[in-house]
């Protein structure tokens, strides 16, 4: 039988910041518009220092507010997000959770949550 290939849920090592962000964006199904949103919001960086008073990561998620939304909280928890600490780091796991949480928000509200920064 042919060899089985197990794909990693994490981006390959060595990608640029934007290529890595887009790799995760594509994996979760976020549209191309999130490439521009990620550049505008964070310069394609998802790490502890990339934040504002409220928001974190590539797409500047307002996690504490989102977790209070009865529609969104279960979806974010399904992504493994229970606080901003779950998506605000440069670990592959946090990056995947950031993309998953952004997808969950986009699926409910489109790009509207990011309209204030256009």
C-alpha positions in Angstrom: 0.0 0.0 0.0 1.1 3.6 -0.5 2.7 5.3 2.5 0.4 7.3 4.7 1.1 11.0 5.0 0.1 12.7 8.2 -0.3 16.4 7.7 0.6 18.7 10.6 -2.0 21.2 11.7 0.8 23.7 12.1 2.6 25.8 9.5 5.9 24.7 8.1 9.0 26.2 9.8 10.7 29.1 8.0 7.8 31.0 6.5 7.7 34.8 6.6 5.2 36.3 9.1 2.6 37.0 6.4 3.1 33.6 4.7 2.6 31.9 8.0 -0.5 34.0 8.8 -1.9 33.1 5.4 -1.1 29.4 5.8 -3.3 29.4 9.0 -5.9 31.6 7.3 -6.2 29.1 4.5 -6.3 26.1 6.8 -9.3 27.3 8.7 -11.1 28.7 5.6 -10.9 32.5 6.2 -11.3 34.4 2.9 -8.5 36.3 1.2 -9.7 39.6 2.8 -8.1 38.5 6.0 -4.7 38.8 4.5 -5.2 42.5 4.3 -6.9 42.7 7.7 -4.0 40.8 9.3 -1.4 43.1 7.7 -3.4 46.2 8.8 -4.1 44.9 12.4 -0.7 43.4 13.3 1.8 43.5 10.4 1.2 39.8 10.1 2.6 39.1 13.6 0.9 37.0 16.3 3.0 37.2 19.4 2.6 38.4 23.0 3.7 42.0 22.2 1.2 42.4 19.4 -1.8 43.8 21.2 -3.8 46.9 22.0 -5.7 47.7 25.2 -8.3 45.1 24.2 -7.2 43.0 21.3 -4.6 40.4 20.5 -2.9 38.7 17.6 -3.0 38.7 13.8 -6.6 39.8 13.6 -6.7 41.7 16.9 -9.3 39.6 18.6 -11.2 41.2 21.5 -11.3 37.8 23.3 -12.7 38.9 26.7 -15.7 40.5 24.9 -16.1 37.7 22.4 -16.3 35.1 25.2 -19.3 37.0 26.7 -21.2 36.6 23.5 -23.6 33.6 23.9 -23.4 32.9 20.1 -19.6 33.1 19.9 -18.3 31.7 23.2 -19.1 28.1 22.4 -17.4 28.4 19.0 -14.3 30.0 20.5 -14.2 27.3 23.3 -14.4 24.7 20.5 -11.2 26.3 19.1 -9.6 25.9 22.6 -9.9 29.6 23.4 -10.9 30.4 27.0 -8.9 33.7 27.4 -6.7 35.9 25.3 -3.7 33.8 26.6 -4.9 31.0 24.4 -4.3 32.9 21.2 -1.8 35.6 22.0 1.6 34.0 21.6 4.0 32.8 18.9 3.4 29.1 19.5 1.9 27.1 16.7 -1.0 26.1 19.0 -1.8 29.7 19.7 -1.6 30.7 16.1 -4.0 27.9 15.1 -6.4 28.9 17.9 -6.2 32.6 16.7 -7.1 31.6 13.2 -9.9 29.3 14.4 -11.4 32.0 16.6 -11.2 34.6 13.8 -13.1 32.1 11.6 -15.7 31.6 14.2 -16.3 35.3 14.5 -16.3 35.8 10.7 -18.8 33.0 10.3 -21.2 34.8 12.6 -20.6 38.4 11.7 -18.6 38.6 8.5 -15.9 41.3 8.5 -18.1 43.7 10.5 -16.1 43.3 13.7 -13.0 44.6 11.8 -14.9 47.6 10.3 -13.7 50.1 12.8 -10.1 49.8 11.6 -10.8 50.3 7.9 
